[in-house]
């Protein structure tokens, strides 16, 4: 995740690994809504999400009351 400074705008640029194509849910699903809402995402926030649990694709989703995307 990076920001391209273009005049007075910060344009988000995201690089995604191939697993995004195959995993049902990833951290990308948590970040994209923030990017679309023009909410800046810091490197520290991304690092914390990287330590979160994997989505277990429970039969009944209880997100955000689960370990998915939460730092330890």
BELQUI-V717249 format. One record per helix or strand of 3 or more residues. SS is the DSSP state (H for helix, E for strand). FROM is the first residue (numbers start at 1). TO is the last residue. If there is no record, write none. Layout:
ss=(SS	SS)
from=(FROM	FROM)
to=(TO	TO)
//
This chain:
ss=(E	E	H	H	H)
from=(2	9	18	28	43)
to=(6	13	21	36	50)
//
